[in-house]
Amino acid sequence: MIRHGTPLFRRANLALFAAGIATFGLLYCVQPLMPQFSRDYGVSAATSALSLSLTTGVLAFAMLFAGAVSDAWGRKSVMTVSLLSSAVLMLLITVTPGWTSLLVLRTLLGLTLGGLPAVAMTWLSEEMHPDSIGLGMGLYISGNAIGGMSGRLITGVLADFFDWRIGVAVVALIGLLSGLMFWRLLPPSRHFVRQPLHGRALLGRFAGVLRDAGLPWMFAEGFLLLGAFVTVYNYIGYYLLAPPYNLSQAVVGLIFSVYLIGTFSSAWMGHLAGRLGRRRVLWTTFALMLAGVGLTLFHSLWLVVAGIVAITFGFFGGHSIVSSWVGRRAGGAKAQASSLYLFAYYMGSSIAGAGGGLFYAAHGWPGLAMFVGALVLAGLLIAWRLSRLPPLPGPPSPGTEPPLP
């Protein structure tokens, strides 16, 4: 198995880092453009948020089946096709004539992107040595953070100086190059066992995952983590473009550079959880997010930005911990567990991201902060519950916790 410090580890993580950049750049590049969409197409903030919520909603369902498809067709081939086809769809968005056609293409993007996140988690769980999976997952999520930041930053800044379509085209080309890099660099699977597509057997594996004592709670954590995080980022642009801040689109776009915090947080928190135990570390990520939500309620711009930094740090740390825990706990049903985790994760983005617009429209930023705070508090309570799960008998692998029943 691949261990940290080896050439194969570096090659694999460079490939997955590129995949993360492509996937999350393509997915989230529309987020800073939502106020622009409201102006150009005459739609409300909640309707504009559909440009992301529809994508993540379809993505959530697509990932339920992506793992099973990769069981039959192979991990690398499914991920490569996913990346390249998604980049082509984003290029088509730059020439789309209206709001409806933009939403149609963004919906199709959710379908094509579904072939990467769940399969990447499965590939890491299969190919990485147990004492390296926490770091490997953290580095992969670091690529996600860079992609999410660069996609938002590029479109947010270029929209202020040129047309928003220029920014989207740049992100799509980066996605295309990253997909080709991934195809060339990712090592072939050594522990993959091909499984034909049998519906009854697949349903049995999903049912086994859902009967687990801890995995459904981890899926709930994914829902709450991304739901809270995306809701803040969906509407922070509207908040900061309006009085009393009156920031420009370019400056708001630059605020998304705090995503760089996620590149450190995911790897560091993942490694820390591997050393100290996920049960002991997970709750701190939700506590940090809750403190960040509180900071955004102050009128000082610097405190608002500090709050966004805290939310970002906590989110990426929490996602790194929970996603690696799912892979370790799932045993032989890694593909199904990863798919269900990411289904819940992206449904959180779709449901909370759209629902947050109703709170923002009715009560402004304080109402949205209360909504997000409730999500984070629920995540904190679940983290406490997970901390009380008894470990299985028998010695764990070094730096890890054993998969639980």
C-alpha positions in Angstrom: 0.0 0.0 0.0 1.1 3.6 -0.6 2.8 5.2 2.4 3.8 8.9 2.9 7.4 9.7 2.1 7.5 7.5 -1.0 7.5 8.6 -4.7 4.1 6.9 -5.3 2.6 8.9 -2.4 3.8 12.2 -3.9 2.6 11.2 -7.4 -0.8 10.1 -6.2 -1.4 13.2 -4.1 -0.3 15.5 -6.9 -2.8 13.8 -9.2 -5.6 14.0 -6.6 -4.6 17.6 -5.7 -5.1 18.5 -9.4 -8.4 16.7 -9.4 -9.5 18.6 -6.4 -8.5 21.9 -8.0 -10.5 21.0 -11.1 -13.6 19.6 -9.4 -14.1 22.4 -6.9 -13.1 25.2 -9.1 -15.8 24.1 -11.6 -18.3 23.6 -8.9 -18.0 26.8 -6.9 -16.8 29.4 -9.5 -20.4 30.7 -9.7 -20.7 31.5 -6.0 -19.3 35.1 -6.2 -21.2 35.7 -9.4 -24.6 35.3 -7.7 -25.1 39.1 -7.2 -24.1 39.5 -10.9 -26.7 36.9 -11.9 -29.3 38.8 -9.9 -28.5 42.0 -11.8 -28.1 40.5 -15.3 -31.1 38.1 -15.2 -33.4 40.0 -12.8 -33.6 37.1 -10.3 -33.7 37.1 -6.5 -30.8 36.0 -4.2 -32.5 32.7 -3.5 -33.2 32.1 -7.2 -29.6 33.0 -8.1 -28.4 30.5 -5.6 -30.0 27.8 -7.8 -26.9 28.1 -10.0 -25.1 26.2 -7.2 -27.9 24.4 -5.4 -29.1 22.6 -8.5 -25.6 21.4 -9.3 -24.9 20.1 -5.8 -28.3 18.5 -5.5 -27.8 16.5 -8.7 -24.2 15.8 -7.7 -25.5 14.3 -4.4 -27.7 11.8 -6.3 -25.1 11.0 -8.9 -22.5 10.1 -6.3 -24.9 7.4 -5.0 -24.2 5.5 -8.2 -20.7 6.7 -9.0 -19.2 4.2 -6.5 -21.0 1.3 -8.0 -20.1 2.3 -11.6 -16.4 2.6 -10.5 -16.7 -0.9 -8.9 -17.5 -2.2 -12.4 -15.5 0.1 -14.7 -12.5 1.0 -12.6 -11.7 4.0 -10.3 -9.3 5.9 -12.5 -11.3 5.7 -15.8 -14.5 7.0 -14.1 -12.7 9.9 -12.4 -10.9 10.9 -15.7 -14.1 11.0 -17.7 -15.8 12.9 -15.0 -13.2 15.7 -14.9 -12.8 16.2 -18.7 -16.6 16.2 -19.4 -17.2 18.6 -16.6 -14.6 21.1 -18.0 -16.3 20.9 -21.4 -19.7 21.7 -19.9 -18.3 24.8 -18.2 -16.9 26.0 -21.5 -20.4 25.7 -23.0 -21.8 27.9 -20.1 -19.8 30.8 -21.5 -21.9 30.9 -24.6 -25.3 30.1 -23.1 -27.9 32.7 -24.1 -30.1 32.9 -21.0 -30.8 32.0 -17.3 -32.7 28.8 -18.0 -30.1 27.3 -20.3 -27.4 28.3 -17.7 -29.3 26.3 -15.0 -29.7 23.3 -17.4 -25.9 23.2 -18.0 -25.2 23.6 -14.3 -27.6 20.8 -13.6 -25.8 18.5 -16.1 -22.5 19.5 -14.5 -23.7 18.0 -11.2 -24.2 14.7 -13.0 -20.7 14.6 -14.6 -18.9 15.8 -11.5 -20.5 13.0 -9.5 -17.8 10.6 -10.9 -15.0 12.1 -8.9 -15.5 12.9 -5.2 -16.9 9.6 -3.9 -14.5 7.6 -6.1 -11.5 9.6 -5.0 -12.4 8.9 -1.3 -12.7 5.2 -2.2 -9.4 5.1 -4.1 -7.6 6.7 -1.1 -9.2 4.2 1.3 -8.1 1.3 -0.9 -4.6 2.3 -1.9 -3.3 4.3 1.1 -1.6 2.6 4.0 -3.7 3.1 7.3 -1.0 5.3 8.8 -1.0 7.5 5.7 -4.7 7.8 4.9 -5.3 10.8 7.2 -2.5 12.8 5.6 -3.5 11.7 2.1 -7.1 12.6 2.6 -6.1 16.0 4.1 -3.8 16.7 1.1 -6.6 15.8 -1.3 -9.0 18.1 0.5 -6.3 20.8 0.4 -6.6 20.6 -3.4 -10.3 20.9 -3.0 -9.7 24.1 -1.0 -7.3 25.5 -3.6 -9.8 24.7 -6.3 -12.7 26.3 -4.5 -10.7 29.4 -3.7 -9.2 29.8 -7.2 -12.5 29.3 -8.9 -14.3 31.9 -6.8 -11.3 34.3 -6.9 -10.9 34.1 -10.6 -14.5 34.7 -11.5 -15.1 37.2 -8.7 -12.2 39.5 -9.8 -12.5 39.1 -13.5 -16.2 39.9 -13.4 -15.4 43.3 -12.0 -12.9 44.2 -14.8 -14.3 42.1 -17.8 -17.4 40.0 -18.3 -18.2 37.1 -15.9 -18.0 34.7 -18.8 -14.3 35.4 -19.2 -13.7 34.3 -15.6 -15.8 31.1 -16.2 -13.8 30.3 -19.3 -10.5 30.6 -17.5 -11.8 28.3 -14.7 -13.0 25.7 -17.4 -9.6 25.7 -19.1 -7.8 25.2 -15.8 -10.2 22.3 -15.2 -9.3 20.8 -18.5 -5.6 21.0 -17.9 -6.0 19.6 -14.4 -8.0 16.6 -15.8 -5.2 15.8 -18.2 -2.6 16.0 -15.4 -4.7 13.7 -13.3 -4.9 11.1 -16.1 -1.2 11.1 -16.6 -0.1 11.0 -12.9 -2.5 8.9 -10.9 -1.0 5.4 -10.2 -3.0 2.4 -11.3 -5.1 0.7 -8.6 -3.3 -2.2 -6.9 -6.1 -3.2 -4.5 -9.1 -2.7 -6.6 -11.3 -5.8 -7.1 -13.8 -5.4 -10.0 -17.4 -6.1 -9.0 -20.2 -6.4 -11.6 -23.2 -4.2 -11.3 -25.9 -6.2 -9.5 -28.8 -4.2 -8.2 -29.7 -6.5 -5.3 -26.2 -6.8 -4.1 -25.7 -3.1 -4.3 -28.8 -2.4 -2.3 -27.6 -4.9 0.3 -24.3 -3.1 0.7 -26.1 0.3 1.1 -28.4 -1.2 3.7 -25.4 -2.6 5.6 -23.8 0.8 5.7 -27.0 2.4 7.0 -27.3 -0.2 9.8 -24.0 0.8 11.2 -24.0 2.4 14.6 -21.9 5.4 13.7 -21.8 5.9 9.9 -25.3 7.6 9.6 -24.2 10.1 12.2 -21.1 10.8 10.2 -23.3 11.4 7.1 -25.4 13.9 9.2 -22.1 15.7 10.1 -21.3 16.0 6.4 -24.8 17.5 5.7 -24.3 20.0 8.5 -20.7 20.9 7.7 -21.2 21.8 4.0 -24.7 23.2 4.6 -23.4 25.7 7.1 -20.3 26.6 5.1 -21.9 27.0 1.7 -24.8 29.1 3.1 -22.3 31.6 4.5 -20.4 31.8 1.2 -23.5 32.0 -0.9 -24.8 35.2 0.7 -21.7 36.9 2.1 -21.3 38.7 -1.3 -24.8 40.2 -1.0 -24.0 41.3 2.6 -20.7 43.0 1.8 -21.7 44.6 -1.5 -24.5 46.4 0.4 -24.3 49.3 2.9 -22.5 49.9 5.3 -19.6 48.0 3.6 -20.3 48.9 -0.1 -17.4 46.7 -1.3 -16.7 46.2 -5.0 -17.1 42.8 -6.7 -13.3 42.5 -7.0 -12.7 43.1 -3.2 -15.5 40.6 -2.3 -13.9 38.1 -4.7 -10.5 38.6 -2.9 -12.2 37.7 0.4 -12.5 34.2 -1.0 -8.7 33.9 -0.7 -9.3 32.9 2.9 -9.9 29.5 1.3 -6.1 29.1 1.6 -6.7 28.5 5.3 -8.4 25.3 4.2 -5.3 23.9 2.6 -3.5 24.0 5.9 -6.5 23.1 8.1 -7.5 20.0 6.2 -4.0 18.4 6.2 -3.1 19.6 9.8 -6.4 18.6 11.4 -6.4 15.3 9.5 -2.9 14.5 10.7 -3.8 15.6 14.3 -6.8 13.4 14.3 -4.7 10.5 13.2 -2.4 11.1 16.2 -4.9 12.0 18.9 -8.0 10.2 17.6 -10.9 11.6 15.6 -13.3 11.4 18.7 -11.0 13.9 20.6 -10.6 16.4 17.7 -13.8 16.5 15.7 -15.8 18.6 18.2 -13.2 21.4 18.2 -13.9 22.1 14.5 -17.6 22.7 15.1 -16.8 24.9 18.1 -14.5 27.0 15.9 -17.2 27.4 13.3 -19.7 28.4 15.9 -17.4 31.1 17.1 -16.8 32.3 13.5 -20.6 32.7 13.0 -20.7 34.9 16.1 -17.9 37.1 14.8 -19.8 37.8 11.5 -22.6 39.5 13.6 -20.2 42.4 14.5 -20.2 45.5 12.3 -16.4 45.7 12.0 -15.4 44.4 8.5 -12.2 42.9 10.1 -14.3 40.9 12.6 -16.5 39.7 9.8 -13.5 38.5 7.8 -12.1 36.9 11.0 -15.4 35.0 11.4 -15.2 33.8 7.8 -11.6 32.6 8.4 -12.7 30.7 11.5 -15.7 29.1 9.7 -13.4 28.1 6.8 -10.7 26.6 9.1 -13.3 24.6 11.1 -15.1 23.4 8.0 -12.1 22.0 6.2 -10.8 20.4 9.4 -14.1 18.8 10.2 -14.6 17.5 6.6 -11.1 16.0 6.6 -11.7 14.2 9.8 -15.2 12.9 9.1 -14.4 11.8 5.5 -11.3 9.8 6.5 -13.3 8.3 9.4 -16.0 7.1 7.0 -13.4 5.3 4.9 -11.8 3.6 7.9 -15.1 2.6 9.4 -16.8 1.2 6.3 -14.8 -2.0 5.9 -15.6 -3.7 2.7 -18.4 -1.2 1.7 -16.1 1.8 1.2 -17.5 2.8 -2.1 -21.1 2.8 -0.8 -20.2 4.5 2.5 -18.3 7.2 0.6 -21.2 7.7 -1.8 -23.7 8.0 1.1 -21.5 10.4 3.0 -21.1 12.7 0.0 -24.8 12.4 -0.9 -25.6 13.8 2.6 -22.7 16.3 2.2 -23.9 17.8 -1.0 -27.6 17.7 -0.1 -26.5 19.9 2.8 -25.1 22.4 0.3 -28.2 22.2 -1.9 -30.9 22.3 0.8 -29.3 24.7 3.3 -27.7 26.8 0.6 -31.1 27.5 -0.9 -33.0 27.7 2.4 -30.6 30.2 3.8 -31.7 32.6 1.1 -35.2 32.7 2.7 -33.7 33.6 6.1 -31.5 36.3 4.5 -34.5 37.8 2.6 -36.7 37.9 5.7 -34.2 38.9 8.4 -30.9 40.0 6.7 -27.6 38.7 7.9 -28.6 38.2 11.6 -31.3 35.8 10.5 -28.9 33.9 8.2 -26.4 33.7 11.0 -29.0 32.2 13.4 -29.8 29.6 10.7 -26.2 28.7 10.2 -25.5 28.7 13.9 -28.3 26.2 14.5 -26.7 23.9 11.9 -23.3 24.1 13.5 -24.7 23.6 17.0 -26.4 20.4 15.8 -23.1 19.3 14.4 -21.4 19.9 17.7 -23.9 17.8 19.5 -23.5 14.9 17.0 -19.7 15.2 17.4 -20.2 14.7 21.2 -22.3 11.6 20.5 -19.6 10.2 18.2 -17.0 10.8 20.8 -18.8 8.3 23.1 -18.8 5.4 20.6 -16.9 2.6 22.2 -13.9 1.3 20.2 -13.8 -2.2 18.9 -11.6 -4.7 20.8 -8.2 -5.4 19.2 -5.3 -3.1 18.5 -5.8 -0.4 15.9 -3.3 0.3 13.2 -0.7 2.9 14.1 -2.1 6.4 14.1 -5.6 5.3 13.2 -8.8 4.1 14.8 -10.2 0.7 13.8 -13.3 0.5 11.6 -16.3 0.1 13.9 -19.3 -2.3 13.5 
